[in-house]
Amino acid sequence: MKRIILICLVLLFVLSGCSNTVDDGTDSSFIEKTTAESYGVVTEDDEEESFIGSWLTYIEMQVTADKRQEEVYRNYIDGIFKNLSDIGVNNVFIHARPFADALYESGINVSSAYAAPGQGEKMYFDCFSIAVETAKKYNMKVHGWINPYRVSNSDSFEELCDENIAKKWWQEKSTDVCRVNGKIYFNPASLKVRELLISTVGELMEKYELDGIHIDDYFYPEDCGDFDSADYERYTQQGGKLSLQDFRRENVNAMVSSLNSKVKAYGEDKIFSVSPEAKIEKNRSEKYADVALWCKEDGYIDMIIPQIYYGFENETQPFENCLMQWKNICTNENVKLVPGLALYKSGQADEFAGESGKDEWINNNDIIKRQVTCIKNEECDGFSLYSSSYVNFNETFLSAQLNELKSVL
């Protein structure tokens, strides 16, 4: 930046003796412009704005009993975005499809119980639309957030409404949906599931003024056993040569690539982003999400937002080490690295950080600030805070953490 300012001052000195026109009648403003370009001077308007994001979850968007009047809900959402704007957030990931359902008026996915009296019932109002509209009011870019494979945190299909496509497929004894580890998931091997996701992306991009689509870390369920044995057997009988593990990875790759292509159909400037968990190898070997491939090759993602929800003193995954692991695999200049940060841990004990790191978030109110400094020093493309509600809490420790963060933005 100092070098740029120096160049600008030199140019200003050289050109200050020129009148608006030179002897041959040429407008000197043209000379100033072309001279600046020849020296590679970057103006403030040319510099790309750093990405500062936050997630707005389905819990935060829930239409609770005290918010069923649309005006009350709008005021509630407005308050969230005002606070986000006050700390510089310029991108927001708004939940649209958390559980094979919709927080928006959809012709594909049933209405969410978080936006209606019950799943599949008439929504109180389109809360996703209200959130998008409000975010735009505060000049934020909006990314529609969908969970690709998660259907329910329960394994009871009776809890799903009759119109839910997952329940219909289960009743048809289809392998497109399955029970795994006490929960319900769509089968990543299913072409019908992939088509459902592509259609959902298209519906969102067409109905709302979105800058992109976002998915998080719900890929294959961990410890998923052999629920997809029939799919793999069919694959090998048709001549497939991949191992079961690579077969699963290829299913997720195909989904990610397909959604990226669908997003790009609405404009090359539209962003497709993914937010996987922070452990790179765990993504690959347990969730079958080949994040290293996506960060290396074109055609998968525009932005990777790893959930680096660790402090500096975490005994197994200290923040700086984890950040460098992600920086090392992001070799494609077309893929932006925007780490996700755990604002929600502020003032809380971190039970999985080991003995030395357990109380780090209690004893320090500048962790997010220092993490953002590391991110800037490593020339990453920005950061994102989980989640919006923690920006809106008035709790003293969170306020201190945010005040520290503001000092480096």
C-alpha positions as CSV (number, residue, x, y, z in Angstrom):
1,M,0.0,0.0,0.0
2,K,2.9,2.4,0.8
3,R,4.4,1.7,-2.6
4,I,1.1,2.5,-4.3
5,I,0.8,5.8,-2.4
6,L,4.4,6.7,-3.3
7,I,3.8,6.0,-7.0
8,C,0.6,8.1,-6.9
9,L,2.4,11.0,-5.4
10,V,5.2,10.9,-8.0
11,L,2.6,10.8,-10.8
12,L,0.7,13.7,-9.2
13,F,3.9,15.7,-9.1
14,V,4.8,14.9,-12.7
15,L,1.3,15.8,-14.0
16,S,0.6,18.8,-11.8
17,G,2.3,21.1,-14.3
18,C,0.0,20.1,-17.1
19,S,-3.2,22.0,-17.8
20,N,-6.4,20.2,-18.7
21,T,-5.2,20.1,-22.3
22,V,-1.8,19.8,-23.8
23,D,-0.6,21.7,-26.8
24,D,-2.0,19.3,-29.3
25,G,-5.5,19.5,-27.7
26,T,-5.4,16.1,-26.0
27,D,-7.2,16.0,-22.7
28,S,-4.6,15.5,-20.0
29,S,-7.0,13.4,-17.9
30,F,-6.6,10.8,-20.6
31,I,-2.8,11.0,-20.1
32,E,-3.2,10.7,-16.3
33,K,-5.4,7.6,-16.7
34,T,-3.1,5.8,-19.2
35,T,0.1,6.7,-17.4
36,A,-1.4,5.3,-14.1
37,E,-2.4,2.1,-16.0
38,S,1.1,1.8,-17.4
39,Y,2.6,2.0,-14.0
40,G,0.2,-0.6,-12.6
41,V,-1.3,1.8,-10.1
42,V,-4.4,0.3,-8.4
43,T,-7.0,2.8,-7.3
44,E,-9.1,2.2,-4.2
45,D,-12.1,1.3,-6.3
46,D,-10.2,-1.4,-8.1
47,E,-9.2,-3.2,-4.9
48,E,-11.4,-6.2,-4.1
49,E,-13.3,-6.0,-0.9
50,S,-12.2,-8.5,1.7
51,F,-14.8,-11.2,2.4
52,I,-16.3,-11.0,5.9
53,G,-19.1,-13.5,6.3
54,S,-21.5,-15.0,8.8
55,W,-24.0,-17.8,8.8
56,L,-27.7,-17.3,9.6
57,T,-29.0,-20.7,10.7
58,Y,-32.4,-22.3,10.6
59,I,-32.6,-22.0,14.4
60,E,-31.9,-18.2,14.2
61,M,-34.6,-18.0,11.5
62,Q,-37.2,-19.9,13.3
63,V,-40.6,-18.3,13.5
64,T,-41.2,-18.7,17.3
65,A,-44.5,-18.0,18.9
66,D,-43.6,-14.4,19.7
67,K,-42.6,-13.7,16.0
68,R,-45.6,-14.9,14.1
69,Q,-46.6,-11.4,13.1
70,E,-44.7,-10.6,10.0
71,E,-43.8,-7.1,11.2
72,V,-42.4,-8.4,14.4
73,Y,-40.3,-11.0,12.5
74,R,-39.1,-8.4,10.1
75,N,-37.9,-6.2,13.0
76,Y,-36.1,-9.2,14.5
77,I,-34.3,-10.0,11.3
78,D,-33.5,-6.4,10.7
79,G,-31.8,-6.2,14.1
80,I,-29.6,-9.2,13.3
81,F,-28.4,-7.7,10.0
82,K,-27.9,-4.3,11.5
83,N,-25.5,-5.8,14.1
84,L,-23.8,-7.8,11.4
85,S,-23.3,-4.7,9.3
86,D,-21.9,-2.8,12.3
87,I,-19.0,-5.2,12.5
88,G,-18.3,-5.1,8.8
89,V,-20.1,-8.3,7.6
90,N,-20.6,-8.1,3.8
91,N,-21.6,-11.7,3.0
92,V,-24.2,-13.9,4.6
93,F,-25.1,-17.5,4.3
94,I,-28.9,-17.8,4.8
95,H,-30.4,-21.2,5.5
96,A,-32.9,-22.1,2.9
97,R,-33.1,-25.9,3.1
98,P,-31.9,-27.4,6.4
99,F,-33.7,-30.8,6.4
100,A,-35.0,-31.8,3.0
101,D,-37.5,-29.0,3.7
102,A,-37.8,-25.3,2.9
103,L,-37.6,-22.0,4.8
104,Y,-38.9,-20.4,1.6
105,E,-42.0,-20.9,-0.6
106,S,-40.9,-23.9,-2.6
107,G,-42.6,-26.1,-5.2
108,I,-40.0,-28.8,-4.6
109,N,-39.3,-29.1,-0.9
110,V,-42.0,-29.2,1.8
111,S,-42.3,-26.3,4.2
112,S,-40.1,-26.5,7.3
113,A,-41.5,-26.8,10.7
114,Y,-39.3,-23.9,11.6
115,A,-41.3,-21.6,9.3
116,A,-44.8,-23.2,9.7
117,P,-47.0,-24.8,12.4
118,G,-45.7,-28.1,11.2
119,Q,-43.7,-29.6,8.4
120,G,-45.6,-29.4,5.1
121,E,-48.2,-26.9,6.5
122,K,-48.8,-23.4,5.2
123,M,-45.9,-21.1,6.2
124,Y,-46.5,-18.1,8.3
125,F,-44.6,-16.1,5.7
126,D,-41.6,-16.5,3.5
127,C,-38.9,-15.9,6.1
128,F,-36.0,-16.7,3.7
129,S,-37.3,-13.9,1.4
130,I,-37.5,-11.5,4.3
131,A,-33.9,-12.3,5.3
132,V,-32.6,-11.9,1.7
133,E,-34.4,-8.6,1.3
134,T,-33.0,-7.3,4.7
135,A,-29.5,-8.4,3.9
136,K,-29.7,-6.5,0.6
137,K,-30.9,-3.5,2.5
138,Y,-27.5,-3.6,4.4
139,N,-25.6,-4.0,1.1
140,M,-24.6,-7.6,1.8
141,K,-24.1,-10.4,-0.7
142,V,-26.5,-13.3,-0.1
143,H,-25.7,-17.0,-0.4
144,G,-28.6,-19.5,-0.2
145,W,-27.5,-22.3,2.2
146,I,-28.7,-25.9,1.7
147,N,-27.8,-29.1,3.4
148,P,-27.5,-31.7,0.6
149,Y,-28.0,-35.1,2.3
150,R,-29.5,-34.5,5.8
151,V,-33.1,-35.4,6.1
152,S,-33.7,-35.7,9.9
153,N,-31.8,-35.9,13.1
154,S,-34.3,-38.6,14.1
155,D,-34.7,-42.0,12.4
156,S,-38.5,-41.9,12.6
157,F,-40.1,-41.4,9.2
158,E,-43.4,-40.9,11.0
159,E,-42.1,-37.5,12.1
160,L,-41.9,-36.4,8.4
161,C,-45.0,-35.1,6.7
162,D,-46.7,-37.3,4.1
163,E,-45.6,-35.0,1.3
164,N,-41.9,-35.1,2.2
165,I,-40.1,-36.8,-0.8
166,A,-37.9,-38.7,1.6
167,K,-40.9,-40.3,3.3
168,K,-42.4,-41.1,-0.1
169,W,-39.2,-42.8,-1.3
170,W,-39.0,-44.8,2.0
171,Q,-42.6,-46.0,1.6
172,E,-41.7,-47.1,-1.9
173,K,-38.8,-49.1,-0.4
174,S,-36.4,-47.1,-2.4
175,T,-32.6,-47.0,-1.7
176,D,-32.6,-43.2,-2.4
177,V,-33.1,-42.6,1.3
178,C,-31.7,-44.5,4.3
179,R,-31.4,-44.7,8.1
180,V,-27.9,-44.4,9.4
181,N,-26.7,-44.0,13.0
182,G,-30.2,-43.0,14.3
183,K,-30.7,-40.4,11.6
184,I,-32.2,-40.2,8.1
185,Y,-30.1,-39.3,5.1
186,F,-30.5,-39.1,1.4
187,N,-28.3,-41.6,-0.4
188,P,-25.3,-39.8,-2.1
189,A,-25.2,-42.6,-4.7
190,S,-28.7,-41.8,-5.9
191,L,-29.1,-39.9,-9.2
192,K,-32.6,-38.9,-8.1
193,V,-31.1,-37.2,-5.0
194,R,-28.6,-35.4,-7.2
195,E,-31.4,-34.2,-9.5
196,L,-33.4,-33.1,-6.5
197,L,-30.5,-30.9,-5.3
198,I,-29.9,-29.5,-8.7
199,S,-33.6,-28.6,-9.0
200,T,-33.5,-26.9,-5.6
201,V,-30.6,-24.8,-6.6
202,G,-32.3,-23.7,-9.8
203,E,-35.5,-22.8,-7.9
204,L,-33.6,-20.7,-5.4
205,M,-31.5,-18.9,-8.0
206,E,-34.6,-18.1,-10.1
207,K,-36.9,-17.0,-7.2
208,Y,-34.5,-14.8,-5.2
209,E,-31.7,-12.3,-5.8
210,L,-28.9,-14.5,-4.7
211,D,-25.1,-14.1,-5.2
212,G,-24.5,-17.7,-4.8
213,I,-25.3,-21.1,-3.2
214,H,-23.6,-22.6,-0.2
215,I,-23.5,-26.1,1.2
216,D,-21.9,-27.2,4.5
217,D,-20.4,-30.4,5.9
218,Y,-23.2,-32.9,5.6
219,F,-21.8,-35.5,3.1
220,Y,-21.6,-39.2,3.8
221,P,-22.5,-39.9,7.5
222,E,-19.6,-41.0,9.6
223,D,-19.4,-44.7,10.3
224,C,-22.0,-45.3,7.7
225,G,-21.5,-49.1,7.4
226,D,-22.7,-50.8,4.3
227,F,-26.0,-49.0,3.7
228,D,-25.0,-48.4,0.1
229,S,-23.9,-52.0,-0.7
230,A,-26.7,-52.5,-3.3
231,D,-25.6,-49.4,-5.1
232,Y,-21.9,-50.4,-5.1
233,E,-22.8,-53.9,-6.3
234,R,-24.8,-52.6,-9.1
235,Y,-21.9,-50.3,-10.0
236,T,-19.4,-53.1,-10.2
237,Q,-21.8,-55.3,-12.1
238,Q,-21.9,-52.6,-14.7
239,G,-18.1,-52.6,-15.1
240,G,-17.1,-50.1,-12.4
241,K,-13.6,-50.5,-11.2
242,L,-13.4,-48.0,-8.3
243,S,-13.0,-49.2,-4.7
244,L,-16.0,-48.6,-2.4
245,Q,-14.2,-45.6,-0.9
246,D,-13.4,-44.1,-4.2
247,F,-17.0,-44.8,-5.4
248,R,-18.3,-42.8,-2.5
249,R,-15.9,-40.0,-3.1
250,E,-16.9,-39.9,-6.8
251,N,-20.6,-39.6,-5.8
252,V,-19.9,-36.6,-3.7
253,N,-17.6,-35.1,-6.4
254,A,-20.4,-35.5,-8.9
255,M,-22.9,-33.7,-6.7
256,V,-20.5,-30.8,-6.0
257,S,-19.6,-30.5,-9.7
258,S,-23.2,-30.6,-10.7
259,L,-24.3,-27.9,-8.2
260,N,-21.4,-25.7,-9.3
261,S,-22.5,-26.0,-13.0
262,K,-26.1,-25.2,-12.1
263,V,-25.0,-22.1,-10.1
264,K,-22.8,-21.0,-13.0
265,A,-25.8,-21.3,-15.4
266,Y,-27.1,-18.1,-13.7
267,G,-23.9,-16.2,-14.3
268,E,-20.2,-16.7,-14.1
269,D,-20.1,-14.2,-11.3
270,K,-22.3,-16.4,-9.1
271,I,-20.4,-18.2,-6.3
272,F,-20.6,-21.8,-5.3
273,S,-19.1,-22.3,-1.8
274,V,-18.6,-25.3,0.5
275,S,-17.9,-25.3,4.2
276,P,-16.4,-28.7,5.3
277,E,-15.1,-29.6,8.7
278,A,-11.5,-28.6,9.4
279,K,-9.8,-32.0,9.3
280,I,-8.8,-32.6,5.7
281,E,-8.1,-36.3,6.0
282,K,-11.3,-36.9,7.9
283,N,-13.3,-35.3,5.2
284,R,-11.7,-37.6,2.6
285,S,-11.7,-40.9,4.6
286,E,-14.9,-40.7,6.7
287,K,-17.2,-38.2,4.9
288,Y,-15.8,-39.0,1.4
289,A,-15.5,-35.3,0.6
290,D,-12.3,-34.9,-1.5
291,V,-11.7,-31.3,-0.5
292,A,-8.1,-31.3,-1.7
293,L,-9.3,-32.1,-5.2
294,W,-11.9,-29.4,-5.1
295,C,-9.2,-26.9,-4.1
296,K,-6.9,-28.0,-6.8
297,E,-9.0,-28.4,-9.9
298,D,-11.5,-26.2,-11.7
299,G,-15.1,-27.1,-12.0
300,Y,-15.9,-27.9,-8.4
301,I,-16.0,-24.8,-6.2
302,D,-15.3,-21.1,-6.1
303,M,-14.7,-20.8,-2.4
304,I,-13.8,-23.2,0.4
305,I,-14.7,-22.2,4.0
306,P,-13.2,-24.8,6.3
307,Q,-14.7,-24.7,9.8
308,I,-11.4,-24.0,11.7
309,Y,-13.2,-23.9,15.0
310,Y,-10.0,-24.3,17.1
311,G,-8.1,-22.0,19.4
312,F,-4.3,-21.5,19.3
313,E,-3.8,-23.8,22.2
314,N,-5.8,-26.8,21.0
315,E,-3.6,-29.8,21.6
316,T,-4.4,-31.7,18.4
317,Q,-5.5,-29.0,16.0
318,P,-4.0,-25.7,16.9
319,F,-5.4,-22.9,14.7
320,E,-2.3,-21.8,12.9
321,N,-1.3,-25.4,11.9
322,C,-4.8,-26.1,10.6
323,L,-4.9,-22.8,8.7
324,M,-1.6,-23.7,7.0
325,Q,-2.8,-27.2,6.1
326,W,-5.7,-25.6,4.2
327,K,-3.5,-22.9,2.6
328,N,-1.2,-25.7,1.3
329,I,-4.0,-27.5,-0.5
330,C,-5.6,-24.4,-2.0
331,T,-3.3,-24.4,-5.1
332,N,-6.0,-23.3,-7.5
333,E,-5.9,-19.5,-7.9
334,N,-9.6,-19.6,-8.8
335,V,-10.6,-21.1,-5.4
336,K,-10.8,-18.6,-2.6
337,L,-9.9,-19.6,1.0
338,V,-12.2,-18.1,3.6
339,P,-11.7,-19.8,7.0
340,G,-14.7,-20.2,9.3
341,L,-14.2,-19.0,12.9
342,A,-15.8,-20.2,16.1
343,L,-17.2,-17.0,17.5
344,Y,-19.7,-19.2,19.4
345,K,-17.0,-20.6,21.6
346,S,-16.2,-17.2,23.2
347,G,-16.4,-17.4,27.0
348,Q,-17.0,-21.2,26.8
349,A,-14.9,-24.2,27.9
350,D,-13.6,-26.1,24.9
351,E,-14.0,-29.7,26.0
352,F,-12.3,-31.2,23.0
353,A,-9.2,-29.0,23.0
354,G,-7.2,-31.0,25.6
355,E,-6.2,-29.9,29.0
356,S,-4.0,-27.0,28.0
357,G,-6.6,-25.6,25.5
358,K,-9.7,-26.2,27.5
359,D,-10.0,-22.7,29.0
360,E,-8.5,-20.7,26.2
361,W,-11.8,-19.2,25.1
362,I,-12.5,-18.3,28.7
363,N,-9.2,-16.7,29.5
364,N,-8.8,-14.7,26.3
365,N,-11.1,-12.2,24.6
366,D,-8.9,-11.5,21.6
367,I,-8.8,-15.0,19.9
368,I,-10.9,-14.0,16.9
369,K,-8.9,-10.9,16.5
370,R,-5.6,-12.8,16.5
371,Q,-7.1,-15.4,14.1
372,V,-8.1,-12.7,11.7
373,T,-4.6,-11.3,11.9
374,C,-3.2,-14.7,11.0
375,I,-5.6,-15.0,8.1
376,K,-4.6,-11.6,6.8
377,N,-0.9,-12.3,7.2
378,E,-1.3,-15.5,5.1
379,E,-3.2,-13.5,2.5
380,C,-6.3,-15.6,2.6
381,D,-9.4,-14.1,1.0
382,G,-11.4,-13.3,4.2
383,F,-13.2,-15.1,7.0
384,S,-16.6,-16.1,8.2
385,L,-18.1,-16.1,11.7
386,Y,-20.3,-18.8,13.2
387,S,-22.9,-17.7,13.7
388,S,-25.1,-14.6,13.4
389,S,-26.8,-15.0,16.8
390,Y,-23.5,-14.7,18.6
391,V,-22.9,-11.3,17.0
392,N,-26.3,-10.2,18.4
393,F,-25.7,-11.4,22.0
394,N,-25.1,-8.7,24.6
395,E,-23.1,-11.0,26.7
396,T,-20.0,-9.2,28.1
397,F,-17.4,-11.7,26.9
398,L,-18.8,-11.8,23.3
399,S,-18.9,-8.0,23.2
400,A,-15.2,-7.9,24.2
401,Q,-14.3,-10.4,21.6
402,L,-16.1,-8.4,18.9
403,N,-14.6,-5.1,20.0
404,E,-11.2,-6.6,19.7
405,L,-12.1,-7.9,16.2
406,K,-13.2,-4.4,15.1
407,S,-9.7,-3.1,15.8
408,V,-8.2,-5.1,13.0
409,L,-10.9,-4.7,10.4
